[in-house]
């Protein structure tokens, strides 16, 4: 939006910001912070990011390696704990 100010012979540009898109609940903000700053920092077995690690664990279970899957879950828990993520 802009308007012309004849008193000073200048054009003033007003920027409108839609704040409704940035108003997150606490849980939404927490999820955003986790995704942005923690999830991609965790690397296990050369796999980066919690979503990818969880897929690796599911594949391990599908292959029948339940003991390895338990070990990977324990590793994810340890990594989350070290990053101050509490369940």
Buried (B, 14 or more C-beta within 10 A) or exposed (E): EEEEEEEEEEEEEEEEEEEEEEEEEEEEEEEEEBEEEBBBEBEBEEBEBBEBBBEBBEEBBEEEBEEBBEEBBEBBEEBBEEEEBEE
